[in-house]
Amino acid sequence: MNTLVIVLIAAVCLLGAYTFYGRWLANKWGIDPKAKTPAVVHEDGRDYVPTNGWTVFAHQFSSIAGAGPVTGAIQAAAFGWLPVLLWVLIGGIFFGAVTDFGALYASVKNDGKSMGMLIEKYIGKTGRKLFLLFCWLFCGIVIAAFADMVAGTFNAFGTDGALVEAAQTNGAAGMVSIMFMVFAVVFGLIQKKFSFSGWKESVISIVFIVLSFVIGANFPIILGKAAWSYITFIYIFFAAVLPMWLLKQPRDHMTTFMFVAMIAGAVVGLLVAHPTMNLPVFTGFTNEKLGTMFPILFVTVACGAVSGFHSLVSSGTSSKTVENEKDMLKVGYGAMILESLLAVLALCVAGAAAAADGTPAAGTPFQIFSRGVAGFFEMFGIPAYAATVFMTMCVSALALTSLDAVARIGRMSFQELFSVDDMEHAEGWRKLFCNVYFSTFITLVFGFILTKIGYANIWPLFGSANQLLSALVLATLCVFLKVTGRNNKMLFPPLVIMLCVTFTALVQRLIAMIKAISAAASVGIPAGETTWGAVFIANGLQLILAVLLIVLGLNIVFHSFSAYKKAEHNSEAKV
């Protein structure tokens, strides 16, 4: 089948969903353009910052469009391209976008409260503590997975210590990333002083992107994976503690232009070349490597269809910068719709790169996507080196933008976990644990330890935890909408389905880890191949995390359903 036809069908479905279903949700729940948002009421220059709607959209999209839509869609294509396409469209429209929009809406209507604080208000303090712990564990998993991915992308050396073939390209992309961070701070300072908006803001972004690219392409930094890992963690530490306007927002604004160029390149390339979808339509309900389609397809596609992480961005950062309620639809629902389109593009690029007999292209999902879109750029006369550097930077930026967002959210979750109402008089360990720098440090240390598991090993756990988080958010939104007298019936189907999917996936992962550890114990470990320490890191830590996530998830679900049964519509509670 022609990949162009697939993209056009997907684009029409997604645009139609935004136009009709998204606006229907907005009308059902109620949006007041005249209401003062939390960003305006609580402006503090750090987290609460009134911001132009399209800038908030750029922040939301660049934060949520991490590695998930590319990696998940391509990996899940092992079941065939049609199941992936159907789940991306159905999940994106009725599950993911609704969850993202709902989380943003609930937070804005409650003074910009994070999801943890919303749970305390509508479910109870115990539910809040459990959710914050779950959220913090999840953030550690995301940090580990994406940081390992970024370090691997910029790595210039193989396991034997020799330079890899793509050393120059990887090093150039790494240098571009560093310059991106430097220029983002400069951009933030300029914006703070002169308050540029519209085309002026866009011109500055494009100029800094070009400068970053020129410097990076001509002065690559050749470093190993370990060095890049340290650099990545240093960057996300500053991203988590600095004011939003100084680093995060300007970087997101610049990154969005790169994403638009990347998506445009993929779309135009598919339009001009209109290659054939070489991946099989459907391969069966079971895959030798991945397992059964239910629940693996759903947790593997992950962010391209629905993601709990997105709701943390919506309620953790975006809700504190929306300056007008009318912007919530495009920020909450629209950003997710665009991410679903990115997942479809990744699927089509991978399908075009596959062999005529359906054999998938060699390499990681990122490498497959990078080479594919870089090939499209070359069709328009762009040199291969420049195209490859640009695409390597784009795919790494997908992970980096999510990394700095999740580091900030993880820090906030840790602080909220130990905070009390009267923090001004807090002393001792509680004051230390709620300190911005200490909480960030502990969060990143936890994530750094988990990087030892490796990206490939931790991804299945990330997918399961991510989808369970979305189910927990949906449960909270059901209670919020019921208490405030709003329609919540559209949340019931996705809530039930995601609970079934995620608990099944986590239990399967739990069983797999137990079997792996038992096999190592009974058969023994061949000398020189690995150690018991490696077995524990690869399987034992995942086992512990899986147990914690299941126990916490079940407890939160129990408290949510109990609160829902007791909840009654309170006209005074409507916000």
C-alpha positions in Angstrom: 0.0 0.0 0.0 1.1 3.5 -0.7 2.4 5.2 2.5 1.1 8.6 1.3 -2.5 7.2 1.4 -1.9 6.0 4.9 -0.6 9.4 6.0 -3.5 11.3 4.4 -6.1 9.0 6.0 -4.5 9.5 9.4 -4.2 13.3 8.9 -7.9 13.6 8.0 -9.0 11.5 10.9 -6.9 13.4 13.4 -7.8 16.8 12.1 -11.5 15.9 12.1 -11.2 14.6 15.7 -9.6 17.9 16.8 -12.3 20.0 15.0 -15.3 18.0 16.2 -14.5 15.8 19.2 -12.1 18.2 20.8 -14.4 21.1 20.6 -17.3 18.9 21.8 -15.3 18.1 24.9 -14.5 21.8 25.4 -18.2 22.7 25.2 -19.2 19.9 27.5 -16.7 20.8 30.2 -16.9 24.5 29.7 -14.2 27.0 28.9 -14.3 30.6 30.0 -12.0 32.9 28.0 -12.6 35.7 30.5 -11.5 33.8 33.6 -8.1 34.5 35.1 -5.8 31.5 34.8 -3.4 30.3 37.5 -0.5 31.8 35.5 -2.0 35.2 35.8 -3.2 34.9 39.4 0.0 33.3 40.8 2.7 34.7 38.6 6.1 34.2 40.3 8.6 34.3 37.4 9.7 30.7 38.0 6.8 28.2 37.5 3.8 30.4 37.1 4.5 32.5 34.0 1.6 33.8 31.7 2.7 32.8 28.2 1.4 33.1 24.6 -0.8 30.1 23.7 1.3 29.0 20.8 4.4 29.1 23.0 2.7 26.9 25.5 1.7 24.6 22.7 5.3 24.4 21.6 6.4 23.6 25.2 3.6 20.9 25.5 4.4 19.3 22.2 8.1 19.3 22.5 7.9 17.9 26.1 5.5 15.1 25.3 6.8 14.2 21.8 9.8 12.2 23.2 11.2 8.9 22.0 7.8 7.2 22.5 6.0 7.9 19.2 9.0 7.0 17.1 10.3 4.0 19.0 6.9 2.6 20.0 5.3 2.7 16.6 8.3 1.1 14.9 8.8 -1.6 17.5 5.1 -2.5 17.6 5.1 -2.9 13.8 6.3 -6.4 14.5 2.6 -7.2 14.7 1.9 -5.5 11.4 1.4 -1.9 10.3 -2.4 -2.0 10.4 -2.9 -2.9 14.1 -0.4 -0.1 15.0 -2.2 2.4 12.8 -5.6 1.6 14.2 -4.4 1.9 17.8 -2.6 5.1 17.2 -5.7 6.7 15.7 -8.3 5.3 18.1 -6.0 5.7 21.1 -4.8 9.1 20.2 -8.3 10.5 19.6 -10.3 8.9 22.3 -7.7 8.0 24.9 -4.5 10.1 24.8 -5.8 13.5 23.7 -8.8 13.2 26.1 -6.4 12.4 29.0 -4.0 15.2 28.2 -6.8 17.8 27.7 -8.6 16.6 30.8 -5.5 16.8 33.0 -4.7 20.3 31.7 -8.3 21.4 32.2 -8.6 20.1 35.7 -5.3 21.7 36.8 -6.2 25.1 35.3 -9.5 25.0 37.0 -7.8 24.2 40.3 -5.2 27.0 40.6 -2.6 25.1 38.5 -2.4 22.2 41.0 -0.4 19.2 40.0 -2.0 15.8 39.6 -0.9 14.8 43.0 -2.6 17.8 44.6 -5.7 17.2 42.6 -5.8 13.6 43.9 -5.6 14.9 47.5 -8.5 17.3 46.9 -10.8 14.8 45.1 -9.7 11.4 46.4 -7.8 12.0 49.7 -4.4 12.5 51.2 -3.5 8.8 51.2 -4.3 8.6 47.5 -2.1 11.6 46.9 0.9 10.2 48.7 0.6 6.9 46.9 0.3 8.7 43.5 3.3 10.9 44.2 5.4 7.9 45.0 4.2 6.1 41.9 4.9 9.3 39.9 8.4 9.7 41.3 9.3 6.1 40.5 7.9 6.5 37.0 9.9 9.7 36.5 13.1 7.8 37.5 12.3 5.1 34.9 11.7 7.7 32.2 14.9 9.6 33.1 16.9 6.3 32.9 15.4 5.2 29.6 15.7 8.5 27.7 19.1 9.5 29.2 20.6 6.1 28.1 19.1 6.7 24.7 20.6 10.2 24.3 24.0 9.1 25.5 23.9 6.2 23.0 22.9 8.6 20.2 25.9 10.9 20.7 28.4 8.1 21.5 31.4 8.0 19.1 33.0 4.7 20.3 32.1 1.1 19.9 32.4 -1.6 22.6 35.9 -2.3 21.4 37.0 1.3 22.0 37.4 2.1 18.3 35.6 5.0 16.6 32.2 4.0 15.1 31.4 4.8 11.5 29.0 7.5 12.5 31.4 9.1 15.1 31.6 12.5 13.2 27.8 12.6 12.8 27.1 11.7 16.4 29.7 14.1 17.7 28.3 16.9 15.6 24.8 16.2 16.9 26.1 16.3 20.4 27.7 19.7 19.8 24.5 21.0 18.3 22.7 20.0 21.5 25.2 21.8 23.7 24.9 25.0 21.6 21.1 24.6 21.7 21.3 24.8 25.5 23.6 27.9 25.4 21.5 29.8 22.9 18.3 28.8 24.8 19.5 30.7 27.8 20.5 33.7 25.6 17.1 33.5 24.0 15.4 33.4 27.4 17.3 36.5 28.6 16.5 38.4 25.4 12.8 37.5 25.7 12.7 38.5 29.4 14.2 41.9 28.6 12.4 42.8 25.4 9.2 40.5 25.5 9.3 39.7 21.8 6.3 37.8 20.4 5.0 36.5 17.0 7.3 36.7 14.0 10.2 38.3 16.0 10.3 35.5 18.4 10.2 33.0 15.6 13.0 34.7 13.7 15.2 34.6 16.8 14.5 30.9 17.2 15.4 30.1 13.6 18.6 32.2 13.8 19.8 30.4 16.9 18.9 27.0 15.4 21.0 27.8 12.3 23.9 29.0 14.5 23.7 25.9 16.6 23.7 23.7 13.6 26.6 25.5 11.8 28.8 25.4 15.0 27.9 21.8 15.8 28.5 20.5 12.2 31.9 22.1 12.0 33.1 21.4 15.6 32.0 17.9 16.6 32.7 16.7 20.1 34.0 13.1 20.0 33.1 11.5 23.4 32.1 8.1 24.7 28.7 7.1 26.0 29.7 7.4 29.7 30.9 11.0 29.2 27.7 11.9 27.3 25.7 10.3 30.1 27.3 12.7 32.7 26.8 15.7 30.4 23.1 14.7 30.0 22.5 14.5 33.7 24.3 17.8 34.4 22.0 19.5 31.8 18.8 18.1 33.2 19.8 19.1 36.7 19.9 22.7 35.6 16.8 22.3 33.5 14.9 21.1 36.6 15.9 24.0 38.9 16.2 27.0 36.6 13.1 29.2 36.0 11.0 28.0 33.0 11.5 31.3 31.1 15.3 31.0 31.3 16.0 27.6 29.7 13.0 25.3 29.3 10.5 27.5 27.4 13.0 29.0 25.0 14.6 25.6 24.3 11.1 24.1 23.7 10.3 27.0 21.3 13.4 26.4 19.3 13.0 22.6 19.4 9.5 22.9 18.0 10.8 24.5 14.8 13.1 21.5 14.4 10.2 19.1 14.9 8.1 21.0 12.4 11.0 20.8 9.9 11.4 17.1 10.6 7.7 16.4 10.2 7.5 18.5 7.1 10.5 16.7 5.6 8.9 13.4 6.3 5.5 14.5 4.9 7.0 16.1 1.7 9.3 13.2 1.2 6.4 10.8 1.4 4.4 13.1 -0.9 7.2 13.2 -3.5 8.5 9.7 -3.3 5.2 8.1 -2.1 7.1 4.8 -1.3 5.3 1.5 -0.8 4.6 0.3 2.7 6.8 -2.8 2.7 6.0 -4.0 6.2 3.3 -6.7 6.4 -0.3 -5.7 7.1 -0.7 -8.2 10.0 1.6 -10.9 11.3 -0.5 -12.6 13.9 -1.7 -12.2 17.5 1.7 -13.5 18.8 5.2 -12.3 18.1 8.2 -14.4 19.0 10.2 -11.4 20.4 7.4 -9.2 21.9 4.8 -11.7 23.0 1.0 -11.5 22.7 -0.7 -8.6 20.9 -2.7 -8.0 24.1 -1.4 -6.2 26.0 2.0 -5.8 24.4 0.9 -3.8 21.3 -0.7 -1.2 23.5 2.1 -0.7 26.0 4.7 -0.7 23.2 3.1 1.9 21.0 2.9 4.0 24.2 3.1 7.7 23.7 1.9 7.7 20.1 -1.6 6.7 21.4 -1.9 7.4 25.1 0.6 8.4 27.8 0.3 9.1 31.5 3.5 11.1 31.3 1.7 13.7 29.2 -0.8 14.4 32.0 2.2 15.2 34.3 3.4 17.8 31.8 -0.2 19.2 31.4 -0.8 19.6 35.1 2.8 20.1 36.2 4.1 22.8 33.9 1.7 23.8 31.0 -1.2 24.6 33.4 1.0 27.1 35.1 1.8 29.0 31.9 -1.6 29.1 30.1 -2.6 32.7 30.0 -6.1 32.2 28.6 -8.5 29.2 29.0 -9.3 29.2 25.3 -5.7 28.0 24.6 -6.3 24.8 26.6 -7.9 22.9 23.6 -4.9 23.4 21.3 -2.4 22.8 24.0 -4.0 19.8 25.6 -5.9 18.1 22.8 -4.0 19.5 19.8 -0.5 18.6 20.9 -1.4 15.0 21.4 -3.1 14.8 18.0 0.1 16.1 16.4 2.1 13.5 18.3 -0.2 10.7 17.0 0.5 12.0 13.4 4.3 11.8 14.2 3.8 8.1 15.2 2.0 7.5 11.9 4.9 9.2 10.0 7.4 7.1 11.9 5.5 3.9 11.0 5.4 4.9 7.3 9.1 5.8 7.2 10.0 2.4 8.7 7.6 0.7 6.3 9.3 2.4 3.3 12.8 1.4 4.7 11.8 -2.2 5.0 12.8 -4.7 2.3 10.4 -5.7 -0.4 9.8 -9.1 1.3 8.7 -7.3 4.5 12.0 -7.7 6.4 12.4 -4.6 8.7 15.4 -2.4 8.2 18.4 -3.0 10.4 19.1 -0.7 13.4 17.3 0.8 16.3 14.0 2.6 15.7 15.8 6.0 16.0 18.4 5.0 13.4 15.7 3.7 11.0 13.7 6.9 11.3 16.8 9.1 11.0 18.1 7.4 7.9 14.7 7.4 6.3 13.9 11.1 6.7 17.5 12.1 6.0 17.1 10.3 2.7 14.1 12.4 2.0 16.1 15.6 2.7 18.8 14.4 0.3 16.2 14.2 -2.5 16.0 18.0 -2.3 19.8 18.5 -2.6 20.7 18.7 1.0 24.2 17.0 1.6 24.0 13.6 3.2 26.2 14.7 6.1 24.1 17.7 6.9 20.9 15.8 6.6 22.1 13.0 8.9 23.4 15.5 11.5 20.1 17.3 11.5 18.0 14.2 11.9 20.3 12.7 14.6 19.9 16.0 16.4 16.1 15.9 15.9 15.6 12.4 17.3 17.9 13.1 20.3 15.9 16.3 20.9 12.8 14.2 21.1 14.3 12.5 24.1 16.0 15.6 25.6 12.9 17.7 25.7 11.0 15.0 27.5 14.0 14.5 29.8 14.1 18.1 31.1 10.4 18.1 31.6 10.3 14.8 33.5 13.3 15.9 35.6 11.3 19.0 36.7 8.2 16.9 37.3 10.1 14.3 39.3 11.6 17.0 41.4 8.2 18.5 42.1 6.7 15.1 42.9 9.5 14.4 45.4 9.0 17.8 47.0 5.2 17.3 47.2 5.6 13.9 48.7 7.3 15.3 51.8 5.6 18.8 51.9 3.1 19.9 54.5 0.7 22.8 54.5 2.9 25.1 56.6 6.2 24.7 54.8 7.4 28.2 55.9 8.0 26.7 59.4 9.3 23.3 58.2 12.6 22.2 59.7 15.1 19.4 59.7 14.8 16.5 57.2 11.5 17.7 55.8 12.9 21.1 54.9 15.9 19.4 53.3 13.7 16.9 51.3 11.6 19.8 50.0 14.6 21.8 48.9 14.7 22.3 45.1 18.3 21.3 44.7 18.3 18.4 47.0 15.1 16.9 45.6 16.4 17.3 42.1 19.7 15.6 43.1 18.0 12.6 44.7 15.7 12.2 41.7 18.6 12.2 39.2 20.7 9.9 41.3 17.8 7.4 41.2 17.5 7.8 37.4 21.2 7.4 37.0 21.3 4.1 38.9 18.5 2.8 36.7 20.5 3.6 33.5 22.6 0.6 34.4 19.7 -1.6 33.4 19.9 -0.2 29.9 17.4 1.3 27.6 16.3 -1.9 25.9 15.7 -3.7 29.2 13.8 -0.9 30.8 11.5 0.1 27.9 8.8 -2.6 28.5 8.6 -1.5 32.1 8.4 2.1 31.1 5.5 1.4 28.7 3.5 -0.5 31.3 4.0 2.1 34.0 3.3 4.9 31.5 -0.1 3.4 30.5 -1.0 2.6 34.1 -0.3 6.2 35.0 -2.8 7.3 32.3 -5.4 5.0 33.8 -4.8 6.5 37.3 -5.2 10.0 35.8 -8.4 9.0 34.1 -9.8 7.7 37.4 -9.0 11.0 39.1 -10.6 13.0 36.2 -13.8 10.9 36.6 -14.1 12.0 40.2 -13.3 15.6 39.5 -15.9 15.8 36.7 -18.5 14.1 38.8 -18.0 16.4 41.8 -18.1 19.5 39.6 -21.2 18.4 37.8 -19.5 17.8 34.4 -20.0 15.0 31.9 -17.5 12.2 32.6 -19.0 9.3 30.7 -16.5 9.6 27.8 -13.8 8.6 30.2 -15.2 5.2 31.3 -14.2 3.1 28.2 -10.6 4.3 28.1 -10.3 3.9 31.9 -11.5 0.3 31.9 -9.4 -0.7 28.9 -6.2 0.9 30.2 -6.6 -0.8 33.6 -6.9 -4.2 31.9 -4.0 -3.5 29.6 -1.5 -2.2 32.1 -2.1 -4.6 35.0 -1.9 -7.5 32.6 1.4 -6.2 31.1 2.9 -5.5 34.6 2.0 -9.0 35.8 3.5 -10.5 32.6 6.7 -8.5 33.2 6.8 -9.6 36.8 6.5 -13.3 35.8 9.2 -12.9 33.2 11.7 -11.4 35.7 11.0 -14.1 38.2 11.7 -16.8 35.5 14.9 -15.0 34.4 16.3 -14.9 37.9 15.2 -18.5 38.6 16.8 -19.7 35.4 20.1 -18.0 36.3 19.9 -19.5 39.8 19.2 -23.0 38.6 21.5 -23.2 35.5 24.2 -21.0 36.8 26.1 -18.2 35.1 28.9 -19.1 32.6 32.2 -17.7 33.7 33.2 -14.4 32.0 29.7 -13.8 30.5 28.1 -11.8 33.3 27.9 -11.6 37.1 25.2 -12.0 39.7 25.4 -8.2 40.1 24.5 -7.8 36.4 21.6 -10.3 36.8 20.3 -8.3 39.7 20.6 -5.0 37.9 19.0 -6.3 34.7 16.2 -8.3 36.3 16.1 -7.8 40.1 15.7 -4.0 40.0 12.9 -4.4 37.4 11.3 -7.1 39.5 11.3 -4.7 42.5 10.0 -1.8 40.5 7.2 -4.0 38.9 6.0 -5.1 42.4 6.1 -1.5 43.7 4.2 -0.2 40.6 1.5 -3.0 40.9 1.0 -2.5 44.6 0.9 1.3 44.3 -1.4 1.2 41.3 -3.9 -1.2 42.9 -4.0 1.0 46.0 -4.6 4.2 44.0 -7.3 2.5 42.0 -9.0 1.3 45.2 -9.0 4.8 46.7 -10.2 6.3 43.4 -13.2 4.0 43.1 -14.0 4.5 46.8 -13.9 8.3 46.3 -16.0 8.0 43.1 -18.8 6.0 44.9 -18.9 8.5 47.7 -18.6 11.6 45.5 -21.7 13.7 44.9 -22.3 16.6 42.7 -21.7 19.8 44.7 -22.8 23.0 42.9 -20.4 25.0 45.1 -17.5 22.8 44.0 -17.8 23.7 40.3 -14.8 25.7 39.2 
